[in-house]
Amino acid sequence: MFKVSGKMFALSRLDRAPLAISLKCEPELAEQLRGTHAAVLPGYHLNKRHWNTVIVDGSLTDQMIKDMIEDSYDLVVSNLPQARRRVLGWRSDV
């Protein structure tokens, strides 16, 4: 489980093959990604509206996976109190 300020933004069993990682996602984008990529599935044991499980099987580029991880982190951090975001050095305009 990967957290920022006590809030989960990613979940994975690192010993699984192929690797799978569950990531938070905007609902509309989550559906679009699932419809476009076979390796993107509804979040396993999570709120399927807000979470996708991404199978790292080589069908998605490394950059795409990194972008999904960063988006998940940003979604979680954007909902933290402003003081906490400031401590993290997070900026929404980056």
N, C-alpha and C positions, 0 to 999 in steps of 0.2 A: 504494500500500500504506500502510495506517495502522497504526502500532504504538504500544505502550506498553511501556516498559522492554525493548525489543527483541523483543516478542511481537506478532504480527499479530492485530488484532481486526476489521479491515475491509480489503476489497480491491475496487478499482474502476478501470475505465478511464474517466476523467472526460470523455473525448472521444466516448464512445459515445452514440448516440441510439436508443432511449431509454436513459437512464442505468440502469446495473445495479450493484448493490453486493452483495458477498458478506459475510455476517456470521455469526459464531459463534452457536450456539444450543443450548440444552439439547435432547437428542435427542427426547424426547417432544413438546416444544413445536414443534420443527422439523417433525415429521411433521404435527402438528395444523395448523400454519400453511399447509403445502403443501396439505393436504386442503381447507382453507377458502378460500384465496386463489389465483387463477390466476397472480398476479404473484409468487408465492413458489415457487421451484423448488429442487430439490436443488443444493447447492453445485457450481458449475462448476469442474471440475478440482481439487476439494477433497474432503475426507472428507465424504461425503454424510450421514453420521450426525450430524455436529456442525456442518455449515455449510449455510446457505441462500443462494441468490442471489435478491435482491429486485429486480424490475424496477420502476423508478419511472416508471409510465405514467399516474398519476392515479387508479388504482383503489384505492389505499391512502391513508389520510389522512397528512398530514405528521406528525402526532403519533404515529401507529403506526410510521412509519419511524424517527422519532427514538427511540422506545421500543426498537425492535429494535437500533439502534446502541448505545444506552446499555446494554442487556442484554448485547450482545456485549463491550463494553468491560469491564463488571463481571465477566463470566465469566472473561476473561483476567486481570484484576487480582486476582480472588479466588484465583487459583492461584499468584500471586507470593509470595515469602517475606514474612513479616510486616514485616520491616524496610523492605522496598521499598514495601509498601502504605502504611506509615506516612509515608515520604518523599513519596509521592504525595498524602497527605492523604485517602486512600480509606477510607470507613467502610462496612461491610456492613449497618449498621442504618439507612441512609438510604433 
